Amino acid sequence: MRALGAALMARRSLRYEITFALSAIAISTWLRHALDTILPPGFPFLTFFPAAMLTLVLSSLRSGIVVGVVCGVIALHSFIEPVGRLTLDPGSMLALGFYTLIIGTDVVFITAARRALWQRMRAEARASHLAHARSLMFSELQHRISNNLSTVAALLRLQSQQIADETARHALMAAQSRIRSISLLQRRLHAPDMQDLDAADYLRDVLSDVVEVAGAGDVKLDFSADSLPLPHDSAVPLGLIASELVMNAIEHGAADGRVNHVTARLKVDGPAGQGRTAATLEIRDRGPGLPEGFALERSDSLGLIVARQFATALNGELSLNRHPQGGTVARLGFAVSPPQDSLAA
């Protein structure tokens, strides 16, 4: 059906139309002569119907009409009694009338089909243009939002440099890091060329940006991750949880003025039922460890409160514990569904 539509809408040169029309007339006339001794009387137009039809479809409307008229005259002259004369007796007129009716019907249907295809092509082109315009507008909107968030983060950074109070300065730096993280998430998740999202690449970029903002150059991030296709609705909470945990490790993981070493691991654990994949995100620092009597559910740290809230969005479980070799390890066990693009494929 698609090939037929393409044939109907193809543009042909005048030379092609003339060549096709002459070939159709010659072949159909020769074929009718070849079958003249085999066919019983009463089939003068037998080979001329397909000639006119094919010319209408594969050439053009005007060449199809010309082929239909010329073939009608040839049939009337050479294959309708009395042969050799263009005599229109009642029988000849009846046969010619049927021939004219069929060819005329073909012309009407082919013309209507071409017009319908043309209108459909125009509608599809308009829809494609509107979709492209909406995509550009959406991308521009996301770009502006991301830029505005980056501007706010830069203003917070400038403000933090003028504040002497250490607690207030840390609060502004944490706010700046969160806003920068959200800006990065916004930019990456809504990039025009973003089709598939892999958690490994995604978290590597997110955490690198967190370290750049909050680390002040004295943080070493050791990151490794298994490949995990990630749906976009899970990317935001996972990115924010990872950001908060790394910021918490940077803030509390330094020991004796040494370089703050933070380890981040994303491990895929396997199927979790209902088509989901289980995974574990682990963030570890080399600091002094958790204070005595620490309980995550009672912590008033804004970063940990944010991480706990977003863990529920992933149907995950977040925990903080002392690491046997020193420092603190945060673990997030969660499960994600496959991206919608993978389901459609």
Steps between C-alpha positions, in 0.01 A plus 500: 500500500785733580666421166174576319474834678859582409431414135192721493681800651828472309586788266602393148659686214320567173741266320412221741126557450529494120723190502272313741185592306643393165629175652163425659318559169746290300515206744124483556432519122756230424365280776143544376608401148683195640186390685261573214497142375456358849234726650134454404316801350393771741829593672631793291626697801643216709869604496428872488340524846821412691705723269291804590489407870877448532567825318270688738684355801861485380512803275249783532134590464540667164704219347248248633214684334696518173572125513134428571381709203760367255442137605124551461546624145736208419251247637212659309700503177674161519299268722133597460306398194518626235878496543692784340222758528394727782137408467283560805210262475291426813723208604818705456350789690400272789851346523663841476262634764604228748865564422456875553313441827773276642784727395312804634443321832870420520584865436262619773630253759866562422446877517317468833775275636771746397312788663445304822870405513603858438276625782637231730859595416422866573339406832798281596744775405305752708485260796874435471569874489285561808665211687846637413398849610365366831821301553710812443282704734519230768878472466534877519280509810707229672819681399375826651392325821842337530675831438284675760583230755870537419468877550341449841778257594764752393333773711500267801869427444581872493293558811668213686841659439390810694365319805731445795272271697613147422158341551326748272775467240465121497123534468536726196757269344268202550213694343724598212603139443139380506392764251794420272409131520138570410620722213718219368216248534268735314746553218588133456154350532346737248781509244354474142726204416432316827327175411650238730625579848766279657535536876878451487570792265229710660626465858863546394415843357272596789750409771791661319307823500417463872869453581591801288250719684547375857847347503713812461762284326586287804261212430592184314201315357541132416198404290403174337165374377330221314298590194134551596235632257314764696150640437487878515251508786752311716798710393411812698460333843806278444712797394391711795553217750851436365575873511384535860693194616822616333457851642447345843815289454697806395375701795553237769758266344818706530750376758801685641519744210580227249355474153137397529466163324143410395410170337181459301382164366188406303445126481225322310372214715271329247130459425260622767169370361237669283766578240697722740874496569642517852809712565702640790663841522779522759677820609793468742731753659821457706400736778455452874174310454154546644456643848387275783124447507449620142163405348419595143128539564569753776767698316425870450749534214323660204702296252411170666136602531495574127671167422251308715203667332625424152586143596128441552439623144723214380336251736849466640659457842770739620741420783812656655747288696858490621733329257717221649812668363401844623281778379132498410323305227159597365305236310190543287331183382243565230334350194415666170274408214638486147472822295185533291708501177630153590148373560384634165792333321 
